[in-house]
Amino acid sequence: MTTTQELAEGLDDLPYNVFAKACPSRGTLEHVMGRWGGLTLGALYEGSLRFNELRRRVDGVSEKMLSQTLHALERDGLVHREAQPTNPPRVDYELTPLGRQVAERLLTLIHFVEGSMDEVLAARERYDSARA
């Protein structure tokens, strides 16, 4: 089994180190792991979606936040935006090959968390009871 220290030491061999303040990978990680980034990537893993379809799928995201999230993910090369010259304009969003790789890893984490929620909720209840 690999220890946390061994994993951290392995990162020293990489050209980028997310733990270093000035590393550009930190910004991408924030875009991917942020509240809306992960949900957006997960939703797009299911296939190409128009903006409003995506907004309905990612329940609770505002139009402004979804727009900002999509711009950041597009800039990082994770999402492709396809504008159709129709009237009204049609814009579709889909994952790039890199975005699909990231989304696959995120979905593994998402499914793990969803499958562990009984344990999480029990832990929250114990925590809250101990502090009441």
Salt bridges, closest charged atoms under 4 A:
GLU46 OE2 - ARG57 NH2 2.70
GLU63 OE1 - ARG55 NH1 3.93
ASP76 OD2 - HIS31 ND1 2.48
GLU82 OE1 - HIS80 NE2 2.92
ASP92 OD2 - ARG90 NE 2.98
